[in-house]
Amino acid sequence: MIPLGFSAGLPFLLVFSTLTVWLAESGLSRLAIGFFAWVGITYSIKVVWAPVVDSLALGPLTKLLGRRRSWILLGQFGVVIGLVMMALLGPQNIFFFSLAALLVAFFSATQDVSIDAYRIEAAIIDHQGAMTAAYVFGYRLALLVSGAGALYAADFFSWQIAYFIMAAFMFVGIFTILSAEEPSSPASSAKVDYSLGLYERIRFALVKPISNFFQRYGNYAFGILLFVAIFRLSDITMGIMANPFFIDLGYTKTDIANIAKLYGFFMTILGAFVCGILVVRSSLFIPLFFGGIAVCLSNLLFAFLEGIEPEISYLVMIISFDNFSGGFASTAFIAYLSSLTDRSYTATQYALFSSLMTLPGKFFSGFSGLLVELLGYETFFVLSSLVGLPGVLMVVWLFSVRSKMVSRSQ
């Protein structure tokens, strides 16, 4: 699963934060860079076509490789084609370049859906923990390659060569899936009846998990969903402008690769580790509350950088706090989302929550460039910090909701 996790993680930054550095250096306006955040919405809505991936055979390719491997391979080759197109076109052909980026995001999201299904079906429940750990390790490794690695390649060679190299790295996953075995199809006793039509299967896959959630949480359901939608608004809205901000301050691609990507990666892991310990030893809502506050404060630190000399020590300080708080808050939030799911619909409900978690942030981040153009970076970072406060305050309400539900069940 490590190579497949690598294949899944590699395209993500290439249409997000790494791409913003290329766009900023090409002279694209901050307004246009902000709108590129909408490419990432593709990842947030992949649950819409997931039932199609789960139900539709790809003709001779499915007969040759099987249902899961055929869809994974299609997604991988789609990503390769999209990355090559981005390298050949460049931001100077902005319309077709953006279409190529959208192509990468769409096929990457499709690959994610297929790999998740393959991972679940390829091992028994007792082995799922090891499979997931291997997948996550490969995914994180790919983020290093497509983050720091791509920036190093762009600095030493060019952006075109960097994206060609990233496209070549996708063959790690392609060779793996060609040599892997197709997992056995779910038994007929599984929850989904594979003899049903596509419409019925979509209804089963989406409607039942949603109705189950509303039945369990009743009047609190809409409030909980509102919290899921707004808790990460602060960091997602700000994220698209971070790298252009560093470029405008005068930091080089190698500076960003060394500090924001490589060093920041380990600070994110540290934050996640510390939060994991606290979640085990205390109430889930304590790290959730303080993690949300830390993320809001980290955005204010970015405002501190505006107007001062681009010292490496300042960048280290900002990245240390930002990535640690991001890893801390994300871990607490994921733990909370996991606690919301019903074991009968774990995968589907979690996919729906994770889509809702990122969709509003991705949408509003599209306007981040406009805000920077109108108000400047300092005011933008302050506003992005304030946007996160309602989610932090809702943690207190969620704690009272959980207390009331526990008392009712006793």
C-alpha positions in Angstrom: 0.0 0.0 0.0 3.0 2.4 0.4 3.3 2.9 -3.4 -0.4 3.4 -3.8 -0.5 5.9 -1.0 2.4 7.6 -2.8 0.5 7.7 -6.0 -2.6 9.1 -4.3 -0.7 11.9 -2.5 1.6 13.0 -5.3 -0.9 15.1 -7.4 -2.5 17.0 -4.4 0.1 19.7 -3.9 0.8 20.0 -7.6 -2.6 21.6 -8.1 -2.5 23.4 -4.7 0.3 25.0 -2.8 3.2 24.0 -5.0 1.3 25.3 -8.0 0.7 28.6 -6.4 4.5 29.2 -6.3 4.7 28.6 -10.0 1.8 30.9 -10.6 3.2 33.7 -8.4 6.6 33.5 -10.1 5.0 33.6 -13.6 3.5 37.1 -12.7 -0.1 35.9 -12.4 -2.2 38.3 -10.3 -3.1 37.3 -6.7 -6.7 37.5 -7.8 -6.2 34.8 -10.4 -4.1 32.6 -8.1 -7.0 32.7 -5.5 -9.4 31.5 -8.1 -7.2 28.5 -8.7 -8.2 27.2 -5.3 -11.5 26.2 -6.8 -9.6 23.4 -8.6 -9.3 21.8 -5.2 -13.1 21.6 -4.9 -12.9 18.5 -7.0 -11.5 16.6 -4.1 -14.3 17.8 -1.9 -17.1 16.6 -4.2 -15.6 13.2 -5.2 -18.3 11.5 -3.1 -20.7 12.6 -5.9 -19.2 10.2 -8.5 -17.9 7.6 -6.1 -21.0 5.4 -6.6 -20.3 5.5 -10.3 -16.7 4.3 -9.7 -18.1 1.6 -7.5 -20.7 0.4 -10.0 -19.5 1.0 -13.6 -17.2 -1.5 -15.4 -14.6 -0.1 -17.9 -15.2 -2.7 -20.6 -12.1 -4.6 -21.7 -9.9 -2.9 -19.1 -12.1 -4.2 -16.3 -12.1 -7.7 -17.8 -8.3 -7.6 -17.9 -7.5 -6.0 -14.5 -10.7 -6.2 -12.5 -13.0 -3.5 -11.2 -10.8 -1.8 -8.7 -7.4 -2.0 -10.5 -9.0 -0.7 -13.8 -10.3 2.4 -12.2 -7.1 3.1 -10.3 -5.1 2.7 -13.5 -7.5 5.1 -15.4 -7.0 7.7 -12.6 -3.2 7.3 -12.6 -2.9 7.7 -16.4 -5.3 10.7 -16.3 -3.0 12.3 -13.7 0.1 11.7 -15.8 -1.6 13.2 -18.9 -2.7 16.2 -16.9 0.7 16.9 -15.4 2.4 16.6 -18.8 -0.1 19.0 -20.2 0.6 21.5 -17.4 4.3 21.2 -18.1 3.9 21.7 -21.8 1.4 24.6 -21.6 2.7 26.6 -18.7 0.8 29.5 -17.0 1.2 31.7 -20.0 -1.6 29.7 -21.6 -3.7 30.2 -18.5 -7.1 28.9 -19.8 -5.8 25.5 -21.1 -3.4 25.4 -18.2 -6.2 25.6 -15.7 -8.1 22.9 -17.6 -5.1 20.7 -17.3 -4.9 21.3 -13.6 -8.6 20.5 -13.3 -8.0 17.3 -15.2 -5.2 16.3 -12.7 -7.5 17.1 -9.8 -10.5 15.1 -11.2 -8.4 12.0 -12.0 -6.5 12.2 -8.7 -9.8 12.3 -6.8 -11.1 9.4 -8.8 -7.9 7.5 -8.0 -8.4 8.2 -4.3 -11.9 6.7 -4.4 -10.7 3.6 -6.2 -7.6 3.1 -3.9 -9.8 3.5 -0.8 -12.1 0.7 -2.1 -9.1 -1.4 -3.1 -7.5 -1.0 0.4 -10.7 -2.0 2.2 -11.4 -5.0 0.0 -7.8 -6.3 -0.2 -7.4 -7.2 3.5 -9.4 -8.6 6.4 -10.5 -6.2 9.1 -7.7 -7.3 11.4 -5.2 -6.1 8.8 -6.8 -2.8 8.0 -4.8 -0.9 10.5 -1.5 -2.0 8.9 -2.9 -1.3 5.4 -4.0 2.2 6.4 -0.7 3.0 8.2 1.2 2.0 5.0 -1.1 4.0 2.8 -0.7 7.1 5.0 3.1 6.8 5.1 3.2 6.6 1.3 0.8 9.6 1.1 3.0 11.7 3.4 6.1 10.7 1.5 4.5 11.9 -1.7 3.6 15.3 -0.1 7.3 15.7 0.6 8.2 14.9 -3.0 5.6 17.1 -4.6 6.2 19.9 -2.0 9.9 20.2 -1.2 11.0 18.0 -4.1 9.1 19.8 -6.8 10.4 23.2 -5.5 14.0 21.9 -5.5 13.6 20.7 -9.1 12.0 24.0 -10.2 14.9 25.9 -8.6 17.7 23.8 -10.0 16.1 23.2 -13.4 12.7 24.7 -14.4 9.0 24.4 -13.6 8.4 22.4 -16.8 11.1 19.8 -15.9 9.8 19.7 -12.3 6.3 18.7 -13.5 7.7 16.2 -16.0 9.6 14.6 -13.1 6.4 14.5 -11.0 4.6 12.9 -13.9 7.3 10.2 -14.0 7.0 9.5 -10.3 3.3 8.5 -10.9 4.7 5.3 -12.6 5.5 4.1 -9.1 1.8 3.6 -8.6 1.2 2.4 -12.1 3.8 -0.4 -12.0 2.4 -1.4 -8.5 -1.2 -1.7 -9.6 -0.2 -3.6 -12.8 1.6 -6.2 -10.7 -0.9 -6.3 -7.8 -3.8 -8.8 -7.5 -7.4 -7.7 -7.8 -9.2 -8.1 -4.5 -12.1 -10.5 -4.3 -15.5 -8.9 -4.8 -17.7 -8.3 -1.8 -19.7 -11.3 -0.7 -23.4 -11.4 -1.6 -24.2 -11.0 2.1 -22.6 -7.5 2.1 -24.9 -4.5 2.7 -24.9 -3.4 -0.9 -26.9 -5.6 -3.4 -24.7 -5.4 -6.5 -27.7 -6.7 -8.6 -29.5 -3.4 -8.1 -29.6 -0.7 -10.7 -27.2 2.3 -10.5 -29.9 4.6 -9.1 -30.9 2.2 -6.3 -27.2 1.7 -5.4 -26.6 5.4 -5.2 -29.7 5.8 -3.0 -28.4 3.1 -0.8 -24.9 4.5 -0.7 -26.0 8.1 0.1 -29.5 8.4 1.5 -29.4 5.8 4.2 -26.1 7.0 5.8 -27.5 10.6 5.8 -30.9 9.6 7.3 -29.0 7.5 9.9 -27.0 10.5 11.0 -30.2 12.7 11.4 -32.0 10.0 13.3 -29.1 9.6 15.8 -28.5 13.3 16.4 -32.0 14.7 15.9 -32.3 18.5 16.5 -28.6 18.8 17.0 -27.7 17.4 13.5 -27.8 20.7 11.6 -25.7 22.4 14.3 -23.1 19.7 14.1 -22.9 19.8 10.3 -22.5 23.6 10.5 -19.5 23.1 12.9 -18.0 20.5 10.5 -18.4 23.1 7.6 -16.8 26.1 9.4 -14.2 24.7 11.8 -11.4 24.6 9.1 -12.4 27.8 7.3 -9.5 29.7 8.8 -6.6 27.6 7.6 -8.1 26.5 4.3 -9.1 30.1 3.3 -5.6 31.3 4.2 -3.6 28.3 2.7 -3.8 29.2 -1.0 -2.1 32.6 -0.3 0.7 31.4 1.9 3.3 30.6 -0.8 2.6 33.7 -2.9 3.0 35.7 0.3 6.4 34.1 0.9 7.5 34.8 -2.7 6.4 38.5 -2.5 8.4 38.9 0.8 11.5 37.7 -1.1 12.0 34.1 0.0 13.3 31.8 -2.6 11.9 28.4 -3.7 14.7 26.7 -1.9 13.8 28.6 1.3 10.2 27.6 1.0 11.2 24.0 0.3 13.6 23.8 3.2 11.4 25.5 5.8 7.8 25.4 4.8 7.8 22.0 3.2 10.6 19.9 4.7 10.9 21.3 8.2 7.1 22.1 8.3 6.3 18.5 7.5 8.0 17.3 10.7 6.3 20.0 12.8 3.0 18.9 11.5 3.8 15.3 12.5 4.8 16.5 16.0 1.6 18.5 16.4 -0.5 15.4 15.4 1.5 13.2 17.8 1.0 15.6 20.8 -2.7 15.9 20.0 -3.0 12.1 19.8 -1.6 11.8 23.3 -4.0 14.4 24.7 -7.0 12.9 23.0 -6.3 9.6 24.7 -5.6 11.1 28.1 -8.3 13.8 28.2 -11.6 14.8 26.7 -11.7 15.1 22.9 -13.1 18.6 23.1 -10.1 20.1 25.0 -7.6 19.6 22.2 -10.3 20.5 19.7 -10.9 23.9 21.4 -7.2 24.8 21.9 -6.3 23.5 18.5 -8.8 25.9 16.9 -7.5 28.8 18.9 -3.9 28.0 17.9 -4.8 27.9 14.1 -6.4 31.4 14.4 -3.3 32.7 16.2 -1.0 31.3 13.6 -2.8 33.3 10.9 -2.1 36.5 12.9 1.6 35.5 12.9 1.6 35.6 9.1 0.3 39.2 9.4 3.4 39.9 11.6 5.7 39.0 8.6 4.2 41.7 6.4 6.5 44.6 5.9 9.7 43.2 7.6 12.9 41.8 6.1 12.6 38.2 4.9 14.8 36.6 7.6 15.0 32.8 7.7 14.6 32.8 11.5 11.2 34.6 11.1 10.1 32.0 8.6 11.1 29.2 10.9 9.2 30.7 13.8 6.0 31.1 11.7 6.2 27.7 10.1 6.9 26.0 13.5 3.8 27.5 15.1 1.6 27.2 12.0 2.4 23.6 11.1 2.4 22.4 14.7 -1.0 24.0 15.3 -2.3 22.7 12.0 -1.3 19.1 12.7 -2.7 19.4 16.3 -6.1 20.8 15.2 -6.5 18.5 12.2 -5.9 15.4 14.4 -8.4 16.5 17.0 -10.9 17.3 14.2 -10.5 14.0 12.5 -10.9 12.2 15.8 -14.2 14.1 16.3 -15.5 13.3 12.8 -14.7 9.7 13.4 -16.7 9.8 16.6 -19.8 11.0 14.6 -20.0 8.0 12.4 -22.2 5.0 12.8 -20.3 1.7 12.5 -22.9 0.5 10.0 -22.0 3.4 7.6 -18.5 4.3 8.7 -16.9 4.8 5.2 -19.8 6.7 3.6 -20.5 9.0 6.5 -16.8 9.8 7.0 -16.5 10.6 3.3 -19.5 12.9 3.5 -18.1 14.7 6.6 -14.7 15.1 5.0 -16.3 16.6 1.9 -18.3 19.0 4.0 -15.2 19.8 6.0 -13.3 21.2 3.0 -15.9 22.4 0.6 -16.8 25.8 2.2 -13.1 26.5 2.8 -12.2 25.7 -0.8 -15.0 27.9 -2.1 -14.2 30.9 0.0 -10.4 30.5 -0.6 -11.2 31.3 -4.2 -11.8 34.9 -3.2 -8.6 35.1 -1.1 -6.7 36.7 -4.0 -9.4 39.3 -4.4 -9.1 40.2 -0.7 -5.4 40.4 -0.9 -5.7 42.7 -4.0 -8.2 45.0 -2.2 -7.0 44.9 1.4 -3.4 43.7 1.4 -1.9 40.7 3.0 -1.9 42.0 6.6 -5.7 42.6 6.7 -6.4 39.4 4.8 -4.5 37.3 7.4 -6.3 39.1 10.3 -9.7 38.5 8.6 -8.9 34.8 8.0 -8.0 34.5 11.7 -11.4 36.0 12.7 -13.3 33.6 10.4 -12.1 30.7 12.5 -13.5 32.1 15.8 -17.2 30.9 15.4 -16.0 27.3 14.9 -13.9 27.6 18.1 -16.9 28.9 20.1 -19.1 26.1 18.8 -16.8 23.5 20.4 -18.2 24.6 23.8 -21.7 24.0 22.4 -20.7 20.6 21.1 -19.4 19.6 24.5 -22.8 20.4 26.0 -24.5 18.4 23.2 -22.3 15.4 23.9 -23.0 15.6 27.6 -26.8 15.8 27.1 -26.7 12.8 24.7 -24.6 10.7 27.1 -27.0 11.5 30.0 -30.0 10.5 27.9 -28.4 7.1 27.0 -27.8 6.2 30.6 
